[in-house]
Structure formats: structure tokens, C-alpha cells
Amino acid sequence: MLQTLGEWVWWERLWLPENVSWSDLEDTEGRVYAKASQLYGAVPCALCLLLVRYLFERYVATPLANVWEIKDRIRLAAEHNPLLENYFCSKARAPSQAEVRSLCKKTGWPEKRVEVWFRRRRNQDRPGLRKRFSEASWRCTFYLFAFFGGLLALYDKPWFYNLREVWAGFPIQSMLPSQYWYYILEMGFYLSLLLRLTFDVKRKDFKEQVIHHFATLTLLSFSWISNYIRIGTLVMAVHDSSDILLEGAKVFNYAKWHKTSNAMFVVFTVLFMVTRLVIFPFWLIHCTWVYPIELYPPFFGYYFFNVMLMVLQILHIYWAVLISRMLYKFIFSKVCVSRCFCAAVHSSTGNV
């Protein structure tokens, strides 16, 4: 049973084009190819990143927050009430007016007092400013190093300048050490984000973030096994470029450097629209849809990879709409756009 399942999972027609087999991707003298077993390296990498993040937030971000005098707001605690606490945890964090009236009868409290209790209780669960600052600082630092590390891995490669070179010799393309470490670092980072989801600041686009992280890990894993590594490195570099500015805008907003934060957000918006709504669909997705079928007939891996890219593109459009709304408020309502944005939504991209 398990052997049959394994044979089906690793059936060559799922992963590779016609007339290409796993034997063609066996290591030979001077040529090393990507293997599925190498992806296990992302797990210890994720654990190491969690440790590095802990040390960074404690010994870098926290002292920096002290220097910039970033302090948590003093919030009034909700009164002790087991009945309301049980309702808050098990049924609703923000009860309707009818539910408030029902709770008034059970507690003997007036409506205003019950509403105030729920408002204060919700505020107790909101992350403090220092925690948000530490999280944004860590992400900004990672994206900065990952982006420039990606550029170092790509700048001297012909496919960085000519996308047709992505498919030269595909799929029999040997793996480079720089590609291996770039992949493992990125996969380790997104795996660490998944492991920290329940502890990190929970934002309004939480579900979209979960979908994004799973789609990213699935896409990276599949591209590695199917030897879509060249296009994979380009996709990662495109995503990291705008994430640096987003997290940087948050950092300066928390530090109350609002002019710097606003300027970074405007630049981020322009870069996001260019990279996610122009370069990604019209250069990279076009490259994966059109050029491969000039060499091989379409196969399962071809369709699967492109469908995953389209999932990411749908998320890009969703986030682009949110970003555009906040930029509109900034221009026409004189609202501090970075403050509004940081409180409302976290775009990743990255994180994609």
C-alpha cells in the first residue's frame, strides 16, 4: 500500500516533462541536482531563525525601542466577572446589542458598563506597541538581508537579464550552492512565521497570511523538486524588494518618525504596484506560462506551478486594493497613512 502510494507520488509524469526521468537528474561528476530530501534542511533553519529572532528582539529591538522611547499605552483592565469572561472567550468578543441586553439581565449591570467591559477586555488582548515594533524590526532586517543576498545570488546569472535563459536546458539544470542557501533561508523563514502565527501580532488579514505562507512553502517545495529553481529565485527576489519598505515604514511609524514613515509608505506603494501587479504577472507568470511549452508539452507540474503563482497573484490584488484605499485616505483626508496602514493590515508578501 505505502509502496504503491510512494510510486504514485513520485511518478515522473507528475513532476517532470515527457522523455525526462529521475535518472537524468542523478548527480554526476561536477554536477549536483536538487533533491526532495534537501528540503528537510528548512526545518532546522526555521528553528535557528526562531532563536536568532528571540536574540534580535531582546538584544537589538528592545534597546532600540528604549532609545526611541517607544512605550506601551497604559490600558485599564476589565473588571473581574467570570460570566462575561466565559462569554468573551467562548462566544463573542464583540457582542451585538441584543446580546448585550441579555448579558445585562444575567449580570445585573447596565448596558454601558457591559459595553465598557468588553471594550477594555478586547484592549487587554491587543499587542503592545513595543511588541509590534520588535516584530516589524525583525522582519525588516530579514527582508533586507534576504533581498541583497538574493541579488548576490542572481546578479551574474544570464536568466536575471533574459528570462528565456530560465528554461535553457530545463529540467536538467544543475543546482548552485547560492540557490540552495537562498531557498533554504526563505523556506526556513516562512516556516518560522507559521510556527509563530499564534504568538505574533494577529492582524485583520490573518487568514490571507496563512494562505500566503502555505502557498509560498508549497510553491517553493514544488519548484525545488521539479527543478524550477531559476524562476523560483526570481519570484523570491521580487517579493522581498517591497517588503523591506513596508516593515521599515512600520518601524519608523512606531518610533513616531511620521514624515519618514509616510515617505517610505508612498515609495512602498509604488514599488508594490510595479513588482506585484506588473513584473510578477506580465514578466514572471508570462515566463512560466509561455516559454516552457515551446520546449515540452504541458504536464501536471507545469499546470500546478502556474496555478500556485495565480493564487499568489490573487492575494497581490487583494492587498493592492487595501493599500490603494489607505493611500486615497492619505491624499484626500490628510490622514497619517503609515499609522492607518500599520493599524489596519499587514501585507506580506512575502512576503511572498
Secondary structure by P-SEA (a helix, b strand, c coil): caaaaaaaaaccccccccccccccccccccbbbbccccccaaaaaaaaaaaaaaaaaaccaaaaaaaacccccccccccccaaaaaaaacccccccaaaaaaaaaaacccaaaaaaaaaaaaaaacccaaaaaaaaaaaaaaaaaaaaaaaaacccccccccccccccccccccccaaaaaaaaaaaaaaaaaaaaccccccccaaaaaaaaaaaaaaaaaaaaaacaaaaaaaaaaaaaaaaaaaaaaaaaaaacaaaaaaaaaaaaaaaaaaaacccccccaaaaacccccccccccaaaaaaaaaaaaaaaaaaaaaaaaaaaaaaaaccccaaaaaaaacbbbbcccc
